[in-house]
Amino acid sequence: MSDDIVMTDPEINTKVDLKDAPGGHPIELLISYVLRTGVLIAAALVAIGLVMFFVDVANGTTSGQAKEILSHGGHQITVSWTSIAHGVTHGDALSVIELGLLVLILTPVSRVLLTLVLFLIEKDPVFVIVSAIVLFVLMLGFLGIA
């Protein structure tokens, strides 16, 4: 029990294993907070970007990329980390929307990373390997290799 995370319950003066606590292991709780927070931040960014986009359209100040989408919609646009960062710093509505979508995509990746940490703490080698492989494949996808 020396490796377990325990705390003393002052009401009953006994030690309680936090793995058996409501909600599970503290990292499991952290994972749930990360997922909820990631989705909420992504939704807020997309909503802010949409409002900015509609204000730009109403004012006639849309970016070149937005004009192209509005006039010839339905085709592929090129997006990169640097183009998102550049656009957000210059107040481009589409870049804010793209940032929101990027946060939404990265949210489950952070869950896999935190799950890997949880399995490392629990010293479960099979699930550590599985989580590491999943994380590796996700990273390859972000790099455009897979």
Buried (B, 14 or more C-beta within 10 A) or exposed (E): EEEEEBEEEEEEEEEEEBEEBEEBBBBBBEBBEBBEEBBEBBEEBBEBBBEBBEEBBEEEEBBEBBEEBEEEEEEEEEBEEEBBEEBBEEEBBBBBBBBBBBBBBBBBBBBBBBBBBBBBBBEEEEBBEBBBEBBEEBBEEEEEEE
